[in-house]
Amino acid sequence: MATISILIPTYNEVENVKALSAAIQKEMEQLAKYDYEILFIDNDSKDGTRERIRELCAGCGKIKAILNAKNFGQNNSPYYGLTQTMGDCAILMCADFQDPVEMIPKL
C-alpha cells in the first residue's frame, strides 16, 4: 500500500493544529487505498502549539512531530521536514487552512 506523507510547518498555530489534523484524517479515510502520516514540524512556537502537537501524537500513531529547538525560518524548516517524511509522496500544507484538505486527492 502506498503511503502519503502530509507535512505541516507550524509557528504559533495552537488554534489550528487539532482541527487541521482531524480534517486531514477524515479526508484520508475517503482514500482507503492509501496509508498516510501527518508530520508537523514546529518552528519553536510560543503559544502552546508544541503541547497541542504532542497531545495529537500521543492520541494517534499516524501523527508525528519534529519540534525545532529554534525558529529555522519558513524555508529551511519545511525543507528539512520534507527530508524526514517516510511516504511514497509528500504533500506540503499550510497550518492555517490556506490549503483546503479537499485538495489532497488531486495533489
Beta strands, then each sheet from edge to edge (+ up, - down):
strand 1: 3-10
strand 2: 35-42
strand 3: 63-67
strand 4: 89-92
sheet 1: 3+ 2+ 1+ 4+
end
